[in-house]
């Protein structure tokens, strides 16, 4: 099975930066649909969505340590088991990391929860925000640990408003700003339910850039098919008419047409500009079945 993807034949530039090394979840590699490998220097993290043999796992870990300069820990997260437990396969036990992505630093926590604190498929989206945010007032919805906010401030944003239900995630977001020596007086953290706090969001309007990155389906909280329109129908009262919308959706059940339809219905005056594709490693056998990031502009 490991022969389907041989790390010995891979050439990785900027090995000091965090990245996904292998993305089997896109079903582009037969027999490896259950395997994901991330590089979080100096840790290689294997995510498994199906059980594998101990021999296979050890062979993969040895291949990674032999071919990733500076790798001192290989860990496995069993996404196929309840609560996604983490185990050490080879090397040191490390749970708190600071990783580099395009010159920006982010805190990573391994073993605390299912997610590590940074979604690697959004790397190109963060870079786009960094290149676009100069002088803008930015609204970052479903902010999580505020990686978009860090990118926006690095790009010279005038102000960023981060909104997320999890105050714990926003606290980690504040730490990410400090980690990058960014002034936080113009960064606002709102730990509230977005759908119950529209008036608080409107307080800082008008915004020049809206970033919306909701979960596809989160039990008891968010259902993108049902809830995305609740946000977009607020665009006319929140946004600068000449502003930009960066609409994100990581869903296998909803396609780009879903977002186009919502913008056409609720955001009249905004036109489609471009698609921001994830890094090439995030290949999907069925095009459009994974992460979708669409940009729209008003005016």
N, C-alpha and C positions, 0 to 999 in steps of 0.2 A: 504493500500500500504506500509506503513512504517513497517508492520509486516514481510515483506520479508527480512528485514535486521534489526535486533534488536541490537543496540549498547550496550544494557545492558549486553549482553552475550559475548561481545568482550573483550579480554585481550590485551592491547597494552603495549609493553615494551618500555622503553625510551620515555615516553610521552613528554619529553622536546624537542624531535626532530620532525622536520616537516615530513609529510608523507601523502600519500593518505589513507583515511579511507574506502572509498567505491567507486567502479568503475563500475557504471552501463553501461557505454558506450561500454563495451565489449559484451553486450547482453547476459550475463550469468545469469541475474536475470530478469525473466519475469515481465513486467510491470514497470521496473525501468531503462530502457535503456537510459532515458533522465536525469539521476541523477548522479552527481559526488560530493563527499564530501572530502575536503582537510583539514588537520590540520596544521595550521601555527601558532604555539603558540604565543600569547594567542587567536588567531582567528580561528574559524571554518568557512570555506568558502564552501558554497553550490553552485554548478554550475548547471544550468537548461538549457536543450536543448529543452524543451517543457514547456508550461505554466502549472502551478499547482494551486490548490486552496489555498487561504490564510490560511485556517484552516490546510491543510496538511503541509504547509511551517512552520507555527507557531509550530505545533506539533513536527516536525523534529528539529527545533531550540531549543525547550525546552528539547528534549531528548539529544541533544548534550551538552548543558550547564550542564545538570544533571550528565552526564557520562564522561565528559572530565575535569579532574582536571585542574584548572587554566584558563578555558575558560571564557573570559570576553566579547567576541563579537562574534555574529553569523551574517554573511553577506551572501547575495545571489548575484550571478552574472547571469544575464539573457542572456545566450549565444543564446537564441532563439529570442532575440530582436536586432534591429539595434544598432551597436556600443557597444553591450554587457554591458549595464548599471549595476551599482552596487548599492545595497540598504542594509541598516542595518535592520536586522530582530529583533535581541535582543541585548541589551548591548551597549557598547561604539562604537563610530565611530573611527576607526583606519585605516590609509591608508599607513603608513610607518612602516615597520617591519624589524627586523633582526632575521633570523631563523637559527637554528643549524641543520646540517646534518652530521652525523658521525664525529662530532668535528670541522667541517668547518662552517663558518658563511657566510650568503648571505643576501643581501638587497632584500626585497620584497616590491613591490608597488601595492596597491589595488586601482582599479578604474581609473587608468591612461590609461590603454590600455587593450586589450583582454587578453594578457598574463601577468603573475605576475613577471617574471624575473627568474624563476627556473622551469624546467620541472621535476616533481617528478618521472616520470617513468624511468628517466635515472640515478637514484640513484646508481644502481649496476654498471652501466657503469663508473660513476665517481669514484667509489671505485676501479674498475679494473685499471683505469688510475693512480690513486694514488699509487697502489701497483706495477705498471709496469714502471713508468716514470723515475726512478732514473738514473741520468747521461745522459738522452736522450735529443735531440733537437726535439721539438714537433711542428707540424703544426696543428693548430686548425681552420678548415674551417667552416664557418657559425657559428662563435663563440658566437653570441648573447651576453649575459652578462658574458661570459668567465668562466662559472662554471667548465668546463673541465680544463681550464688553472689553476684555483685555485687548483684543485685536483692534477694536474701535478706538480705544484710547491711545494705543500705539500708533494709530494712523492719524491722530490729531483731532478726534471728535471733540466737540464743544461740551457735550453732556451725554451721559448714558443713563437710562432708567431701566434697571433690571427687575423683572417681576417673576416670581416663582413661589409656589405654595410652600416649598421646603425652606425654612429658615436655616437649617443646617447646611444645605447646599449653597445658599447665599453667603453664609459665613465663610465657607471655603472659597467662594468667589472673591470675597473681600481679601482673603489671604493671597489669592492669585494676583490681584492688583498690587498688593504690597510686595510680593515676590519680584514683580517687574519694576519696582520703584516708581509706580504710577501714583500721582496725586488723586486721592479719592474724594476730594471735596465736591467734585462735579460728577461723581458716580453715585447714583441713588439705588438703594436696595429695598425692594418692597416684597416682604414675605406674606403674600395674600393670595387668595383664590382669584384668579384672573376674572372668572365669569361672575364674581360677586363684587368686583372692585373697579368697574368701568369709570366711575367718577374720580377715583384716585389716580387712575391712569391719565384721564383727561386733564388733570391738574397741571401736568408738565407739557401739554401740547401747545403749539403744533410741532409734530416731529418731522424730521427730514428723511429719516430712514426707519422703517419698521422691520424687525427681524422676528419671524414667528416660526418656532421649531417645536411643535407639540409632539408628544408621543402619539403613536397611531391609535393605540387602545390601552388604556390604563384603568383597571377595574375600579369603579367608584369615583373616578376622577374625570378622565378625558376619553372621548370617542371622536376621533378626527372627522369621521363621516358625518357625525351629528353636530359637532361643536365648532369646526373651523369657520363656518359661516357666521357664527355669533361674534367672532372677532372681526372678520372682514366687513361686516355691515357697519362697523364702527369707524372704518377708515376715513370716511368723509369728515367726521368730527374730530378725529385725532391728527390727521396728516396735513402737512403742507401740500397744497394741490400739485406742486411740482416735485413732490418727494418720491422716494423709492420704496418698494416692497420687496423684501427677500423672504419668499415663502418656502418653507422646508416641509418635507413629508417623507418619512421612512416607512413605507407601507407596501405590502405585496397585494393588497386588495384594492387600493386606490391608485389611479394613474395620473399622469400630468393633466389629462383632460379634466379631472376633478377640480384642480386648482384654477385652470383656465376658465372653467364654467363659473366658479365662485367670483372670480375677479370681474368677469363680464357682467354678472348680475348685481354685485354689491359695490364695486369700485369703478364706476363709470368715469372715464377720463384717464384711467391708467392703461397703458399699453405694454404688451410683452416685449422684453428686451433680449433676454438670454437665459440659457440653462448653465448652471455651474455644476460641472460633473465632478464626482469624487475622484480621488487618485486612481490611477489605472489598475492597481491591484484589486480594487473592488469590482471585479468583473462579474456580471450576472449572465447566466445562460439565456434568460428571457429579458430582453432589454426593457428598462423602465420598471422592473419589478422591485427594485431596491430603493435607495435614497434618491429623492427628487428635490432639487433646489432651483427655483424659478425666480427671476428678477423682473419686476414691472416698474414702470416709471409714469408719473403723472405729468400734467402740463400740456 
